[in-house]
């Protein structure tokens, strides 16, 4: 298992796309911090990159990598190696390499320019989103046998979590605006890792007042130490559950 993980890690880290991705994140991060007159504004500008670009790159690259490694996976499956170990090694290699790129491209500039509690939260949320969307990509790849369908499914899942989910929530709020929906909003935020990550960073930035009454509801729940622990547990749960679904499908799949 360690040999497979090491091979995947080194293979991905040598990939020109990942090298370019790391350099792109590093240049964008340094540019934003140098252009803004305060570290807080730089973090706020960087938040959109963390919430939109990071998941998109992770989900597309991971899906394509799994499909391009199909022959390699089939070769390993034919060996006396458990499928669980193989799938876990691929997941660890993918998540580890993309997380390393994130730490170099965004983590280092944040630590240099904004080594505050907000900066640490943003780094933590970025790492968790990286691993979550790698798991989502592997789930999409193992469900669809056709490469085009698999990539399309992974992009649709990213689009759903980043854009469509918020539209559905707003529709529900407008339709039931006369009813108390505070608990519904808290539960709904747990169903979207991108929204939950955004809430955690914004609360730490003390910009929840801009979110109106909804921001006050989130602060009452997620602003406490207990709420923060619950939020982290939910994001970790996303990783475990989605990866378990993909693992279960991979074990039963006829290659």
KEMAR-549433 format. One record per residue: residue in one letter; x, y, z of N, C-alpha, C in turn. Coordinates in nm, 4 decimals, decimal comma. Example, Ala and Ser with C-alpha at 12.3 -4.5 7.8 and 13.67 -1.06 7.14 Angstrom:
2
- res  n_xx  n_yy  n_zz  ca_xx  ca_yy  ca_zz  c_xx  c_yy  c_zz
- a  1,3190  -0,5690  0,7800  1,2300  -0,4500  0,7800  1,3200  -0,3300  0,7800
- s  1,2850  -0,2250  0,7080  1,3670  -0,1060  0,7140  1,2900  0,0030  0,7870
***
This chain:
255
- res  n_xx  n_yy  n_zz  ca_xx  ca_yy  ca_zz  c_xx  c_yy  c_zz
- x  0,0825  -0,1210  0,0000  0,0000  0,0000  0,0000  0,0859  0,1259  0,0000
- x  0,1941  0,1259  0,0795  0,2820  0,2421  0,0865  0,3503  0,2668  -0,0474
- x  0,3874  0,1591  -0,1159  0,4548  0,1731  -0,2449  0,3616  0,2354  -0,3485
- x  0,2359  0,1918  -0,3475  0,1384  0,2472  -0,4430  0,1130  0,3942  -0,4129
- x  0,0951  0,4262  -0,2853  0,0722  0,5655  -0,2457  0,1898  0,6536  -0,2855
- x  0,3113  0,6053  -0,2622  0,4322  0,6812  -0,2976  0,4417  0,7003  -0,4482
- x  0,4070  0,5952  -0,5240  0,4120  0,6058  -0,6699  0,3124  0,7102  -0,7202
- x  0,1895  0,7059  -0,6677  0,0861  0,8019  -0,7099  0,1273  0,9443  -0,6727
- x  0,1800  0,9614  -0,5526  0,2229  1,0940  -0,5074  0,3303  1,1521  -0,5987
- x  0,4344  1,0745  -0,6231  0,5444  1,1240  -0,7065  0,5008  1,1448  -0,8511
- x  0,4131  1,0577  -0,8993  0,3642  1,0698  -1,0369  0,2845  1,1981  -1,0547
- x  0,1987  1,2294  -0,9576  0,1146  1,3489  -0,9684  0,1960  1,4755  -0,9462
- x  0,2863  1,4746  -0,8498  0,3657  1,5938  -0,8202  0,4585  1,6302  -0,9362
- x  0,4927  1,5316  -1,0213  0,5738  1,5600  -1,1404  0,4884  1,6038  -1,2584
- x  0,3571  1,5921  -1,2437  0,2664  1,6275  -1,3521  0,2729  1,7781  -1,3808
- x  0,2827  1,8144  -1,5086  0,2950  1,9549  -1,5457  0,1703  2,0347  -1,5072
- x  0,0541  1,9706  -1,5121  -0,0698  2,0400  -1,4754  -0,0669  2,0781  -1,3277
- x  -0,0230  1,9866  -1,2425  -0,0175  2,0144  -1,0995  0,0880  2,1206  -1,0688
- x  0,2016  2,1140  -1,1391  0,3044  2,2162  -1,1207  0,2509  2,3535  -1,1607
- x  0,1809  2,3584  -1,2752  0,1210  2,4836  -1,3192  0,0128  2,5316  -1,2251
- x  -0,0664  2,4387  -1,1735  -0,1720  2,4704  -1,0766  -0,1128  2,5318  -0,9504
- x  -0,0033  2,4753  -0,9013  0,0624  2,5271  -0,7815  0,1176  2,6671  -0,8048
- x  0,1841  2,6862  -0,9187  0,2401  2,8180  -0,9510  0,1293  2,9210  -0,9674
- x  0,0186  2,8817  -1,0315  -0,0955  2,9718  -1,0500  -0,1509  3,0175  -0,9151
- x  -0,1716  2,9230  -0,8233  -0,2231  2,9584  -0,6908  -0,1268  3,0504  -0,6171
- x  0,0019  3,0218  -0,6290  0,1024  3,1028  -0,5604  0,1038  3,2460  -0,6138
- x  0,0990  3,2609  -0,7459  0,0999  3,3948  -0,8058  -0,0266  3,4727  -0,7708
- x  -0,1412  3,4049  -0,7774  -0,2675  3,4714  -0,7438  -0,2673  3,5157  -0,5981
- x  -0,2233  3,4281  -0,5083  -0,2221  3,4604  -0,3656  -0,1315  3,5793  -0,3359
- x  -0,0105  3,5752  -0,3891  0,0837  3,6851  -0,3656  0,0323  3,8157  -0,4255
- x  -0,0305  3,8076  -0,5427  -0,0842  3,9281  -0,6077  -0,1963  3,9896  -0,5250
- x  -0,2881  3,9070  -0,4751  -0,4006  3,9579  -0,3974  -0,3540  4,0238  -0,2683
- x  -0,2589  3,9628  -0,2007  -0,2111  4,0206  -0,0742  -0,1336  4,1504  -0,0971
- x  -0,0644  4,1598  -0,2111  0,0135  4,2810  -0,2390  -0,0732  4,3935  -0,2953
- x  -0,1821  4,3581  -0,3618  -0,2702  4,4606  -0,4190  -0,3627  4,5221  -0,3142
- x  -0,4073  4,4419  -0,2165  -0,4978  4,4922  -0,1132  -0,4194  4,5669  -0,0062
- x  -0,4881  4,6643  0,0559  -0,4193  4,7453  0,1567  -0,4202  4,6833  0,2959
- x  -0,4887  4,5701  0,3119  -0,4880  4,5000  0,4410  -0,4958  4,3499  0,4172
- x  -0,4454  4,2743  0,5153  -0,4450  4,1287  0,5032  -0,5868  4,0725  0,5020
- x  -0,6786  4,1363  0,5745  -0,8177  4,0889  0,5803  -0,8841  4,0957  0,4438
- x  -0,8604  4,2050  0,3708  -0,9166  4,2172  0,2362  -0,8544  4,1149  0,1416
- x  -0,7260  4,0889  0,1615  -0,6615  3,9870  0,0805  -0,7209  3,8496  0,1039
- x  -0,7501  3,8177  0,2294  -0,8128  3,6894  0,2624  -0,9526  3,6802  0,2028
- x  -1,0261  3,7900  0,2090  -1,1622  3,7905  0,1549  -1,1612  3,7695  0,0044
- x  -1,0647  3,8307  -0,0633  -1,0522  3,8115  -0,2086  -1,0089  3,6686  -0,2406
- x  -0,9231  3,6134  -0,1561  -0,8723  3,4776  -0,1773  -0,9784  3,3717  -0,1485
- x  -1,0805  3,4101  -0,0726  -1,1851  3,3151  -0,0343  -1,2560  3,2566  -0,1558
- x  -1,2817  3,3401  -0,2563  -1,3496  3,2907  -0,3771  -1,2653  3,1870  -0,4504
- x  -1,1333  3,2052  -0,4506  -1,0444  3,1070  -0,5128  -1,0540  2,9743  -0,4390
- x  -1,0520  2,9807  -0,3074  -1,0564  2,8598  -0,2249  -1,1886  2,7852  -0,2421
- x  -1,2974  2,8597  -0,2533  -1,4296  2,7975  -0,2570  -1,4729  2,7531  -0,3967
- x  -1,4184  2,8127  -0,4996  -1,4630  2,7819  -0,6360  -1,3554  2,7088  -0,7172
- x  -1,2372  2,7674  -0,7270  -1,1321  2,7128  -0,8133  -1,0756  2,5830  -0,7576
- x  -1,0484  2,5796  -0,6282  -0,9881  2,4607  -0,5669  -1,0756  2,3362  -0,5884
- x  -1,2053  2,3404  -0,5526  -1,2894  2,2217  -0,5770  -1,2987  2,1828  -0,7240
- x  -1,3050  2,2832  -0,8127  -1,3165  2,2543  -0,9563  -1,1932  2,1806  -1,0074
- x  -1,0758  2,2296  -0,9755  -0,9524  2,1660  -1,0209  -0,9399  2,0258  -0,9612
- x  -0,9691  2,0135  -0,8321  -0,9560  1,8833  -0,7652  -1,0486  1,7792  -0,8270
- x  -1,1731  1,8180  -0,8533  -1,2701  1,7205  -0,9012  -1,2415  1,6801  -1,0458
- x  -1,1997  1,7742  -1,1299  -1,1716  1,7418  -1,2701  -1,0419  1,6621  -1,2822
- x  -0,9358  1,7097  -1,2165  -0,8065  1,6414  -1,2279  -0,8144  1,4994  -1,1719
- x  -0,8799  1,4829  -1,0576  -0,8878  1,3502  -0,9951  -0,9676  1,2536  -1,0813
- x  -1,0773  1,3017  -1,1398  -1,1591  1,2155  -1,2262  -1,0793  1,1697  -1,3479
- x  -1,0111  1,2636  -1,4142  -0,9317  1,2291  -1,5324  -0,8179  1,1341  -1,4953
- x  -0,7561  1,1569  -1,3805  -0,6443  1,0715  -1,3386  -0,6903  0,9276  -1,3171
- x  -0,8065  0,9105  -1,2565  -0,8590  0,7748  -1,2328  -0,8848  0,7041  -1,3653
- x  -0,9440  0,7743  -1,4608  -0,9714  0,7122  -1,5913  -0,8422  0,6825  -1,6673
- x  -0,7460  0,7726  -1,6608  -0,6192  0,7489  -1,7307  -0,5372  0,6373  -1,6662
- x  -0,5669  0,6073  -1,5399  -0,4957  0,5006  -1,4688  -0,5716  0,3690  -1,4720
- x  -0,6686  0,3572  -1,5617  -0,7537  0,2375  -1,5654  -0,6719  0,1101  -1,5872
- x  -0,5786  0,1126  -1,6814  -0,4970  -0,0067  -1,7085  -0,4066  -0,0392  -1,5893
- x  -0,3518  0,0636  -1,5258  -0,2685  0,0446  -1,4077  -0,3493  -0,0178  -1,2937
- x  -0,4736  0,0302  -1,2775  -0,5612  -0,0234  -1,1725  -0,5970  -0,1688  -1,2013
- x  -0,6290  -0,1983  -1,3271  -0,6623  -0,3368  -1,3638  -0,5443  -0,4305  -1,3398
- x  -0,4226  -0,3819  -1,3679  -0,3029  -0,4627  -1,3443  -0,2859  -0,4934  -1,1951
- x  -0,3075  -0,3931  -1,1113  -0,2926  -0,4128  -0,9669  -0,4021  -0,5018  -0,9098
- x  -0,5223  -0,4899  -0,9670  -0,6329  -0,5735  -0,9202  -0,6044  -0,7209  -0,9472
- x  -0,5329  -0,7489  -1,0560  -0,5004  -0,8884  -1,0905  -0,3938  -0,9472  -0,9978
- x  -0,3283  -0,8614  -0,9203  -0,2266  -0,9074  -0,8265  -0,2920  -0,9443  -0,6925
- x  -0,2196  -1,0178  -0,6082  -0,2755  -1,0525  -0,4753  -0,2786  -0,9305  -0,3828
- x  -0,3641  -0,8357  -0,4200  -0,3756  -0,7111  -0,3453  -0,5239  -0,6805  -0,3245
- x  -0,5609  -0,6473  -0,2035  -0,7006  -0,6178  -0,1745  -0,7427  -0,4881  -0,2433
- x  -0,8645  -0,4898  -0,2952  -0,9144  -0,3703  -0,3634  -0,9252  -0,2517  -0,2673
- x  -0,9567  -0,2812  -0,1420  -0,9679  -0,1747  -0,0426  -0,8350  -0,1019  -0,0277
- x  -0,7260  -0,1756  -0,0211  -0,5936  -0,1145  -0,0079  -0,5572  -0,0343  -0,1326
- x  -0,5912  -0,0876  -0,2497  -0,5616  -0,0187  -0,3749  -0,6357  0,1142  -0,3836
- x  -0,7646  0,1120  -0,3566  -0,8471  0,2328  -0,3667  -0,8053  0,3369  -0,2634
- x  -0,7732  0,2900  -0,1437  -0,7275  0,3809  -0,0380  -0,5924  0,4427  -0,0745
- x  -0,5061  0,3658  -0,1391  -0,3759  0,4183  -0,1813  -0,3919  0,5259  -0,2879
- x  -0,4816  0,5010  -0,3847  -0,5087  0,6010  -0,4884  -0,5661  0,7283  -0,4273
- x  -0,6583  0,7124  -0,3341  -0,7199  0,8279  -0,2685  -0,6161  0,9066  -0,1889
- x  -0,5321  0,8364  -0,1145  -0,4295  0,9028  -0,0344  -0,3296  0,9769  -0,1225
- x  -0,2896  0,9143  -0,2330  -0,1957  0,9778  -0,3246  -0,2532  1,1023  -0,3896
- x  -0,3770  1,0919  -0,4383  -0,4430  1,2066  -0,5015  -0,4647  1,3201  -0,4025
- x  -0,5244  1,2872  -0,2887  -0,5551  1,3895  -0,1889  -0,4266  1,4518  -0,1339
- x  -0,3261  1,3693  -0,1094  -0,2008  1,4203  -0,0548  -0,1288  1,5149  -0,1492
- x  -0,1228  1,4801  -0,2767  -0,0532  1,5642  -0,3744  -0,1264  1,6968  -0,3969
- x  -0,2590  1,6922  -0,4090  -0,3362  1,8150  -0,4295  -0,3350  1,9021  -0,3041
- x  -0,3364  1,8394  -0,1876  -0,3274  1,9152  -0,0621  -0,1906  1,9832  -0,0502
- x  -0,0853  1,9128  -0,0936  0,0493  1,9706  -0,0919  0,0567  2,0918  -0,1843
- x  -0,0035  2,0808  -0,3026  -0,0065  2,1943  -0,3962  -0,0806  2,3123  -0,3360
- x  -0,1901  2,2834  -0,2665  -0,2670  2,3899  -0,2014  -0,1845  2,4583  -0,0929
- x  -0,1130  2,3802  -0,0142  -0,0313  2,4375  0,0935  0,0802  2,5259  0,0381
- x  0,1401  2,4836  -0,0731  0,2456  2,5645  -0,1350  0,1867  2,6905  -0,1982
- x  0,0768  2,6738  -0,2725  0,0209  2,7855  -0,3486  -0,0560  2,8868  -0,2670
- x  -0,1267  2,8420  -0,1663  -0,2093  2,9328  -0,0852  -0,1669  2,9326  0,0615
- x  -0,1308  2,8170  0,1142  -0,0960  2,8081  0,2558  0,0223  2,8958  0,2929
- x  0,1308  2,8903  0,2151  0,2508  2,9688  0,2465  0,2242  3,1201  0,2400
- x  0,1606  3,1733  0,1317  0,1302  3,3173  0,1305  0,0398  3,3610  0,2462
- x  -0,0582  3,2781  0,2808  -0,1464  3,3136  0,3926  -0,0671  3,3204  0,5226
- x  0,0228  3,2253  0,5438  0,1044  3,2262  0,6653  0,2012  3,3444  0,6671
- x  0,2453  3,3887  0,5505  0,3376  3,5011  0,5437  0,2683  3,6351  0,5650
- x  0,1472  3,6511  0,5075  0,0796  3,7801  0,5104  -0,0344  3,7886  0,6126
- x  -0,0926  3,6757  0,6483  -0,2097  3,6796  0,7382  -0,2089  3,5586  0,8305
- x  -0,1062  3,5509  0,9134  -0,0949  3,4385  1,0073  -0,1836  3,4638  1,1291
- x  -0,3136  3,4698  1,1045  -0,4123  3,4932  1,2088  -0,5046  3,3726  1,2187
- x  -0,5984  3,3783  1,3129  -0,6953  3,2694  1,3282  -0,7770  3,2522  1,2003
- x  -0,8111  3,3652  1,1360  -0,8866  3,3587  1,0105  -0,8057  3,2901  0,9016
- x  -0,6761  3,3218  0,8937  -0,5894  3,2588  0,7946  -0,5780  3,1091  0,8162
- x  -0,5646  3,0693  0,9416  -0,5555  2,9261  0,9721  -0,6853  2,8529  0,9368
- x  -0,7979  2,9193  0,9648  -0,9288  2,8591  0,9307  -0,9416  2,8418  0,7802
- x  -0,8969  2,9430  0,7043  -0,9069  2,9344  0,5587  -0,8201  2,8207  0,5049
- x  -0,7003  2,8053  0,5595  -0,6135  2,6953  0,5168  -0,6783  2,5612  0,5483
- x  -0,7355  2,5500  0,6681  -0,8014  2,4248  0,7087  -0,9199  2,3940  0,6182
- x  -1,0011  2,4961  0,5863  -1,1172  2,4747  0,4998  -1,0732  2,4356  0,3589
- x  -0,9655  2,4980  0,3099  -0,9154  2,4640  0,1773  -0,8657  2,3206  0,1693
- x  -0,7968  2,2759  0,2731  -0,7481  2,1379  0,2761  -0,8641  2,0393  0,2804
- x  -0,9642  2,0695  0,3633  -1,0794  1,9798  0,3742  -1,1570  1,9738  0,2430
- x  -1,1760  2,0894  0,1785  -1,2462  2,0906  0,0494  -1,1672  2,0143  -0,0571
- x  -1,0354  2,0242  -0,0521  -0,9516  1,9490  -0,1460  -0,9766  1,7996  -0,1331
- x  -0,9725  1,7497  -0,0112  -0,9909  1,6058  0,0119  -1,1339  1,5636  -0,0198
- x  -1,2317  1,6473  0,0167  -1,3726  1,6147  -0,0101  -1,3977  1,5992  -0,1594
- x  -1,3450  1,6909  -0,2395  -1,3738  1,6858  -0,3829  -1,2896  1,5816  -0,4551
- x  -1,1800  1,5401  -0,3967  -1,1103  1,4230  -0,4492  -1,1967  1,2987  -0,4284
- x  -1,2581  1,2889  -0,3101  -1,3478  1,1763  -0,2821  -1,4687  1,1783  -0,3758
- x  -1,5243  1,2972  -0,4001  -1,6384  1,3100  -0,4916  -1,5980  1,2692  -0,6332
- x  -1,4788  1,3074  -0,6760  -1,4305  1,2714  -0,8094  -1,4142  1,1211  -0,8236
- x  -1,3610  1,0565  -0,7215  -1,3433  0,9114  -0,7267  -1,4783  0,8403  -0,7280
- x  -1,5750  0,8975  -0,6582  -1,7101  0,8411  -0,6592  -1,7714  0,8514  -0,7981
- x  -1,7540  0,9684  -0,8625  -1,8080  0,9871  -0,9980  -1,7383  0,8945  -1,0974
- x  -1,6065  0,8772  -1,0819  -1,5309  0,7936  -1,1756  -1,5666  0,6466  -1,1638
- x  -1,5955  0,6012  -1,0428  -1,6248  0,4594  -1,0244  -1,7693  0,4262  -1,0624
- x  -1,8564  0,5270  -1,0623  -1,9968  0,5043  -1,0999  -2,0102  0,4916  -1,2513
- x  -1,9498  0,5859  -1,3243  -1,9636  0,5890  -1,4702  -1,8455  0,5183  -1,5362
- x  -1,8735  0,4190  -1,6166  -1,7663  0,3470  -1,6868  -1,7090  0,4303  -1,8009
- x  -1,7947  0,5096  -1,8657  -1,7502  0,5937  -1,9768  -1,6809  0,7189  -1,9242
- x  -1,5672  0,7523  -1,9820  -1,4869  0,8651  -1,9348  -1,5609  0,9974  -1,9482
- x  -1,6272  1,0190  -2,0612  -1,6985  1,1447  -2,0830  -1,8116  1,1626  -1,9813
- x  -1,8836  1,0532  -1,9555  -1,9927  1,0609  -1,8572  -1,9393  1,0863  -1,7167
- x  -1,8266  1,0233  -1,6855  -1,7680  1,0417  -1,5531  -1,7222  1,1844  -1,5300
- x  -1,6550  1,2424  -1,6301  -1,6100  1,3813  -1,6178  -1,7303  1,4751  -1,6118
- x  -1,8314  1,4466  -1,6940  -1,9529  1,5278  -1,6917  -2,0226  1,5221  -1,5572
- x  -2,0285  1,4039  -1,4973  -2,0916  1,3882  -1,3665  -2,0146  1,4642  -1,2595
- x  -1,8825  1,4564  -1,2636  -1,8020  1,5270  -1,1630  -1,8181  1,6780  -1,1758
- x  -1,8234  1,7295  -1,2990  -1,8437  1,8728  -1,3191  -1,9826  1,9145  -1,2716
- x  -2,0829  1,8296  -1,2990  -2,2180  1,8606  -1,2529  -2,2245  1,8657  -1,0998
- x  -2,1577  1,7741  -1,0335  -2,1568  1,7740  -0,8868  -2,0901  1,9008  -0,8334
- x  -1,9800  1,9420  -0,8971  -1,9167  2,0684  -0,8567  -2,0117  2,1848  -0,8793
- x  -2,0783  2,1870  -0,9948  -2,1718  2,2948  -1,0276  -2,2875  2,2977  -0,9280
- x  -2,3339  2,1802  -0,8875  -2,4434  2,1723  -0,7914  -2,4022  2,2322  -0,6564
- x  -2,2869  2,1915  -0,6073  -2,2439  2,2395  -0,4756  -2,2044  2,3866  -0,4768
- x  -2,1506  2,4356  -0,5872  -2,1016  2,5736  -0,5911  -2,2082  2,6753  -0,6309
- x  -2,3059  2,6349  -0,7133  -2,4047  2,7307  -0,7631  -2,5495  2,6863  -0,7431
- x  -2,5831  2,5677  -0,7913  -2,7238  2,5255  -0,7933  -2,7819  2,5099  -0,6529
- x  -2,7035  2,4624  -0,5598  -2,7526  2,4406  -0,4237  -2,8014  2,5711  -0,3616
- x  -2,7245  2,6781  -0,3783  -2,7644  2,8080  -0,3224  -2,8936  2,8574  -0,3859
- x  -2,9096  2,8338  -0,5157  -3,0336  2,8732  -0,5826  -3,1542  2,7992  -0,5281
- x  -3,1380  2,6693  -0,5027  -3,2476  2,5902  -0,4459  -3,2834  2,6373  -0,3053
- x  -3,1824  2,6708  -0,2251  -3,2066  2,7196  -0,0897  -3,2804  2,8531  -0,0923
- x  -3,2385  2,9427  -0,1820  -3,3074  3,0722  -0,1936  -3,4521  3,0543  -0,2373
- x  -3,4755  2,9596  -0,3271  -3,6123  2,9319  -0,3720  -3,6994  2,8861  -0,2546
- x  -3,6455  2,7967  -0,1739  -3,7201  2,7483  -0,0572  -3,7470  2,8619  0,0410
- x  -3,6474  2,9474  0,0626  -3,6643  3,0588  0,1565  -3,7722  3,1553  0,1102
- x  -3,7767  3,1844  -0,0193  -3,8786  3,2745  -0,0720  -4,0181  3,2120  -0,0640
- x  -4,0260  3,0813  -0,0875  -4,1550  3,0137  -0,0853  -4,2115  3,0007  0,0562
- x  -4,1233  2,9879  0,1539  -4,1679  2,9673  0,2925  -4,1156  3,0779  0,3841
- x  -4,1148  3,2004  0,3338  -4,0583  3,3113  0,4106  -4,1415  3,3464  0,5341
- x  -4,2655  3,3027  0,5398  -4,3492  3,3321  0,6555  -4,3298  3,2321  0,7690
- x  -4,2460  3,1323  0,7479  -4,2245  3,0285  0,8490  -4,0839  3,0420  0,9088
- x  -4,0675  3,0001  1,0333  -3,9328  3,0038  1,0935  -3,8426  2,8964  1,0320
- x  -3,7360  2,9405  0,9686  -3,6492  2,8480  0,8966  -3,5054  2,8494  0,9505
- x  -3,4895  2,8940  1,0759  -3,3543  2,9030  1,1314  -3,2875  2,7653  1,1366
- x  -3,3570  2,6675  1,1922  -3,2995  2,5331  1,2033  -3,2781  2,4714  1,0654
- x  -3,3689  2,5011  0,9732  -3,3542  2,4493  0,8371  -3,2264  2,5025  0,7726
- x  -3,1951  2,6312  0,7942  -3,0757  2,6903  0,7344  -2,9486  2,6263  0,7896
- x  -2,9489  2,5974  0,9191  -2,8312  2,5341  0,9798  -2,8118  2,3939  0,9230
- x  -2,9225  2,3192  0,9117  -2,9147  2,1834  0,8575  -2,8756  2,1865  0,7100
- x  -2,9331  2,2812  0,6343  -2,9048  2,2909  0,4906  -2,7574  2,3218  0,4656
- x  -2,6987  2,4044  0,5510  -2,5569  2,4378  0,5334  -2,4681  2,3152  0,5502
- x  -2,5126  2,2199  0,6315  -2,4342  2,0974  0,6518  -2,4386  2,0062  0,5291
- x  -2,5369  2,0289  0,4403  -2,5517  1,9458  0,3216  -2,4649  1,9926  0,2050
- x  -2,3900  2,0996  0,2265  -2,3034  2,1530  0,1220  -2,1687  2,1910  0,1836
- x  -2,0627  2,1182  0,1541  -1,9326  2,1495  0,2159  -1,8789  2,2866  0,1775
- x  -1,9107  2,3341  0,0569  -1,8630  2,4664  0,0155  -1,9309  2,5750  0,0970
- x  -2,0617  2,5663  0,1145  -2,1350  2,6644  0,1947  -2,0887  2,6628  0,3395
- x  -2,0699  2,5445  0,3931  -2,0268  2,5330  0,5327  -1,8876  2,5930  0,5509
- x  -1,7983  2,5704  0,4573  -1,6644  2,6285  0,4641  -1,6710  2,7806  0,4546
- x  -1,7566  2,8313  0,3657  -1,7727  2,9760  0,3517  -1,8226  3,0380  0,4821
- x  -1,9188  2,9749  0,5441  -1,9746  3,0259  0,6693  -1,8686  3,0319  0,7784
- x  -1,7878  2,9271  0,7884  -1,6854  2,9211  0,8932  -1,5825  3,0327  0,8759
- x  -1,5414  3,0599  0,7526  -1,4428  3,1653  0,7290  -1,5031  3,3029  0,7525
- x  -1,6242  3,3266  0,7026  -1,6889  3,4567  0,7188  -1,7174  3,4883  0,8658
- x  -1,7557  3,3870  0,9416  -1,7795  3,4089  1,0846  -1,6507  3,4495  1,1550
- x  -1,5402  3,3900  1,1140  -1,4115  3,4236  1,1753  -1,3657  3,5627  1,1338
- x  -1,4114  3,6087  1,0168  -1,3760  3,7423  0,9704  -1,4637  3,8508  1,0320
- x  -1,5637  3,8099  1,1113  -1,6595  3,9038  1,1710  -1,7382  3,9805  1,0655
- x  -1,7618  3,9181  0,9524  -1,8435  3,9799  0,8478  -1,9836  3,9205  0,8449
- x  -2,0184  3,8416  0,9489  -2,1504  3,7794  0,9504  -2,2617  3,8830  0,9607
- x  -2,2265  4,0060  1,0071  -2,3283  4,1103  1,0149  -2,3806  4,1462  0,8773
- x  -2,2957  4,1297  0,7753  -2,3374  4,1579  0,6372  -2,4378  4,0558  0,5866
- x  -2,4473  3,9408  0,6568  -2,5390  3,8355  0,6156  -2,6773  3,8525  0,6764
- x  -2,6953  3,9601  0,7565  -2,8259  3,9865  0,8147  -2,8644  3,8881  0,9240
- x  -2,9957  3,8633  0,9316  -3,0476  3,7754  1,0357  -2,9926  3,6338  1,0233
- x  -2,9740  3,5900  0,8994  -2,9182  3,4566  0,8776  -2,7780  3,4446  0,9377
- x  -2,6990  3,5522  0,9237  -2,5655  3,5514  0,9817  -2,5688  3,5397  1,1324
- x  -2,6679  3,6044  1,1955  -2,6823  3,5942  1,3409  -2,7157  3,4510  1,3826
- x  -2,7984  3,3831  1,3027  -2,8339  3,2441  1,3319  -2,7111  3,1550  1,3224
- x  -2,6327  3,1738  1,2173  -2,5110  3,0943  1,2009  -2,4112  3,1224  1,3131
- x  -2,4005  3,2494  1,3540  -2,3068  3,2835  1,4603  -2,3480  3,2187  1,5913
- x  -2,4778  3,2158  1,6184  -2,5249  3,1539  1,7429  -2,4912  3,0057  1,7494
- x  -2,4865  2,9398  1,6317  -2,4605  2,7953  1,6310  -2,3140  2,7645  1,6016
- x  -2,2655  2,8097  1,4844  -2,1295  2,7757  1,4432  -2,0241  2,8650  1,5066
- x  -2,0675  2,9789  1,5655  -1,9713  3,0703  1,6268  -1,9167  3,0225  1,7595
- x  -1,9796  2,9245  1,8193  -1,9323  2,8704  1,9466  -1,8282  2,7620  1,9230
- x  -1,7568  2,7264  2,0294  -1,6560  2,6203  2,0179  -1,7205  2,4875  1,9805
- x  -1,8377  2,4620  2,0402  -1,9103  2,3383  2,0079  -1,9535  2,3369  1,8621
- x  -2,0046  2,4504  1,8143  -2,0471  2,4605  1,6752  -1,9311  2,4429  1,5786
- x  -1,8144  2,4969  1,6155  -1,6955  2,4818  1,5315  -1,6537  2,3352  1,5221
- x  -1,6556  2,2665  1,6350  -1,6202  2,1236  1,6360  -1,7192  2,0439  1,5520
- x  -1,8487  2,0788  1,5625  -1,9514  2,0099  1,4839  -1,9286  2,0327  1,3340
- x  -1,8938  2,1562  1,2976  -1,8696  2,1879  1,1568  -1,7519  2,1080  1,1013
- x  -1,6431  2,1000  1,1775  -1,5277  2,0215  1,1349  -1,5652  1,8740  1,1231
- x  -1,6447  1,8256  1,2193  -1,6873  1,6852  1,2170  -1,7734  1,6571  1,0938
- x  -1,8580  1,7533  1,0562  -1,9434  1,7363  0,9379  -1,8574  1,7277  0,8115
- x  -1,7577  1,8159  0,8007  -1,6702  1,8140  0,6833  -1,5889  1,6846  0,6769
- x  -1,5402  1,6387  0,7916  -1,4703  1,5101  0,7947  -1,5655  1,3958  0,7592
- x  -1,6913  1,4098  0,8025  -1,7926  1,3101  0,7684  -1,8156  1,3032  0,6187
- x  -1,8109  1,4182  0,5509  -1,8235  1,4198  0,4054  -1,7149  1,3343  0,3411
- x  -1,5919  1,3482  0,3907  -1,4807  1,2705  0,3357  -1,5039  1,1211  0,3557
- x  -1,5377  1,0847  0,4783  -1,5534  0,9431  0,5124  -1,6686  0,8801  0,4351
- x  -1,7830  0,9461  0,4333  -1,9032  0,8882  0,3715  -1,8874  0,8755  0,2202
- x  -1,8414  0,9829  0,1552  -1,8289  0,9795  0,0086  -1,7230  0,8777  -0,0335
- x  -1,6100  0,8743  0,0392  -1,5070  0,7759  0,0048  -1,5568  0,6337  0,0288
- x  -1,6331  0,6146  0,1353  -1,6870  0,4804  0,1632  -1,7816  0,4360  0,0521
- x  -1,8649  0,5294  0,0015  -1,9532  0,4964  -0,1112  -1,8721  0,4542  -0,2333
- x  -1,7665  0,5299  -0,2646  -1,6846  0,4968  -0,3810  -1,6111  0,3645  -0,3605
- x  -1,5636  0,3395  -0,2391  -1,4939  0,2143  -0,2091  -1,5874  0,0955  -0,2229
- x  -1,7080  0,1106  -0,1722  -1,8068  0,0020  -0,1811  -1,8387  -0,0300  -0,3263
- x  -1,8517  0,0749  -0,4078  -1,8801  0,0549  -0,5498  -1,7615  -0,0087  -0,6205
- x  -1,6398  0,0347  -0,5863  -1,5189  -0,0174  -0,6517  -1,4991  -0,1640  -0,6193
- x  -1,5254  -0,2040  -0,4957  -1,5070  -0,3440  -0,4555  -1,6008  -0,4363  -0,5344
- x  -1,7221  -0,3858  -0,5614  -1,8220  -0,4672  -0,6314  -1,8142  -0,4542  -0,7832
- x  -1,7353  -0,3600  -0,8319  -1,7332  -0,3316  -0,9753  -1,6586  -0,4396  -1,0518
- x  -1,7142  -0,4755  -1,1670  -1,6513  -0,5732  -1,2562  -1,5596  -0,4969  -1,3526
- x  -1,4300  -0,5068  -1,3292  -1,3338  -0,4381  -1,4150  -1,3055  -0,5156  -1,5430
***
